[in-house]
Amino acid sequence: MLHMHGRGGTVQIDGAKYDWELLSEPQLSSSEGWKGMTVALRQRDMPREAVLEFPTPKRLLKGLPKGRSHINDAIASRGVRAALSAGWDPASRGKPTVFMVDAEGH
């Protein structure tokens, strides 16, 4: 479930409200290497969550400092649209569905 603490927001798409929250910053995994940031999405009053997984920023692959992840309502909106067009059904039940998106949320 989403817990808003300053790193989330709400976007409206086609009359429905979707809450988003930054779940994790890009991080280095000993087994998988760098993983990009993840963002949780949920349509208001619907049971199924979606998770957007963004690519690892190129600066991290080059060994540069991590910096701050950039996510905002515009990127979240594009992510919601991408997840919906890829088959996410917020009204269905089950585990969160994970969608790989590009840096802009497409």
N, C-alpha and C positions, 0 to 999 in steps of 0.2 A: 504494500500500500504506500501511497505517496505521503511524505511528510515534508511540508514546506518549511524551510529555514533559510530564506534569503537567496537561495540558489535555484529558484524555480519561478513559475509564473503560470498564467492562463492565457490561452489563445482561443479565438472563436473561429470556427470553420463551418460554413454551410449551416449556420444557426446552432451548432452544437459547441459546447465549451469543453476544452481539453486542458487538463492540468499537466504541467511538465516539471521535472525536477532533475537536476544534475546528480547522478548516482556516484560517479567516480571520475576523477581526473585521469589523464594518461598516466600509466604506470608501467614499470619494468617488472616483468615476471621472469623468474629464473628458468622456467620451463618453456615459455612461449615468446620471450623477448618483449618488446614494447607492445602495449595494447592501448588503443585510443580511449577517449572519454566515452562514458555511457550516460544516456539520458532516459528516464522513465516517462512514459506517456499514459494517461488514462482519461477516457471520456467521462465527464461527470455522471455519477450514479450508474455507471456500467461496471461489470465485474472484471473484464479482462484488460490487463496491462500490456503495453508494448515497450520494448527497450530498443533504443537506437544506439548502435555502436558506430562510432566515428573512426576514421583512420588515424593512425599515429601521426602527429605533426612532424613534418620533415626536419624541423630544427632538432627534435629529439634524436632522430636517426643519425644526424650529423654530430651528435655529442654536445649540442648547445644547451644552455640552461632551459629548464622546463617552462618557466613563465606561467601565465594564467590562462586557463581554458576560456574560450570565447563562445558562449551560448547566449542567445537572446530569443525574444518572441518570434522574430522573423525566421530564424533558423529552425526553431521548434515548429512553427507553422508548416514549413516545407517538409520537416520530418513527419509530421502527422499526415500530410497529404501523401507522402511517399509510402508510409506504412499502410494507409488505407488502400492505395492503388495496388500494393503488393499482396493484399488479401487479409489484412488485419480486420477482425470483426470484434469491436469493443463490447458488443452485447453477448458474445459467446463466453463460455466458462473454460477454465483451464489455466495452465501455466502461462506466464508472460511469453509473448512471441518476440524474438530478437530479429532486428532488421539491420543490415549493414547499409550505411549511407555515406555519401561523400562529405567533405568538410563543410559544405553549404547546406546539408540536410536533404539532398535529393537522393 
